[in-house]
Amino acid sequence: MKRRIALIGFGTVGQGFCEILLQKEQLLNEKYGFEAEIVAISDTLKGSISCKKGLDIQQCIDLVNNGQKLDEYKCEHGNCECGRDWDSLATIQNSNADIICELAYTDVKTGQPAITHCKTAFKNGKHIVTSNKGPAALQYSELKKLAEKNKVKFMIEGTVMSGSPVINLAEGPLAGCTISAIKGILNGTTNYMLTEMEKGMGYAEVLKKAQELGYAEADPTGDVEGFDAMAKVIILANVLMDVPLGAGAVHREGITKITSEMIESAKNENTRWKLISTIEKTENGIAASVKPEKLALTDPLANIMGATNALTFSTDLLGDVTIVGAGAGKLETGFSILTDILAIHRQIKN
Ligand code: HSE
């Protein structure tokens, strides 16, 4: 069955998702009866293209890789009235997509323009699949209610630990357990940076590398100052622990004060610096923080290296359950979009 999809934003995640669709086209069709038709893409920098009969994904990827605009797309369908001037809102409203992938710029302070994209999609009866942390961190319950009212889905697996199934794990297999605490490493960029700095690379050089590898946010201050991990903490508290948490309630420190000397001296003490995120239910409510901690090498979190993330759920029925997996990256986050779309596909099918 064909699912018609529009992409709002065609950066690292959108392109990663499209590469997966090309790579897995046959498997997705044979195994899950799933066919994806990308009917529109709108990106503030790369231009816009829409075709009700479906776009040639490879051509779109080639255009942006060659530094050309999507507007230069050559359509091979006849009489399809391809659109080349739709901005994000026009794409959401006018395209024949059933599913909107919100992959625009992440702003965890205002959540915009992504929140408006989500609301517009819901009011137009379209599902939202997103790895954008802004809407989920700032307006999760309001957006979820609006989606439910309009009988569509608000899917956010990619907002925490890229495609590693954190939200799905807690909402699916762990349903029925009460989660009292969550602790882990939630930012791929900073974990990669700390890992490479231990091998001798300088701060500026390693940050540049993290950007090239597609780990860092468009504005990497969000990563190194802990805002990205803080947004993930807020999402996990709101979505999985039913605790409405605002940014003011999270103690936040990034890794900008961690020097190569501190990393070297930690190594000599058999310890390692990690940016640790913690949420704990306490007698007085909740304690949440993102901060660098010097862990003994015997601590399992001390041995999570590179862009890998790890998260431990403390539960009443199973004790601690830990997931270790990709935390950032082009295909890894692209996969989170696929996994949510496949979930919608299965639900519609059944
Ligand atoms: N910049 C984020 C990170 C991307 O490094 O973890 C994934 O959310």
Boltz pocket constraint, residues with backbone or C-beta under 6 A from the ligand:
constraints:
  - pocket:
      binder: B
      contacts: [[A, 131], [A, 158], [A, 159], [A, 160], [A, 161], [A, 162], [A, 186], [A, 187], [A, 188], [A, 189], [A, 190], [A, 214], [A, 215], [A, 216], [A, 217], [A, 223], [A, 228], [A, 327], [A, 328], [A, 329]]
      max_distance: 6.0
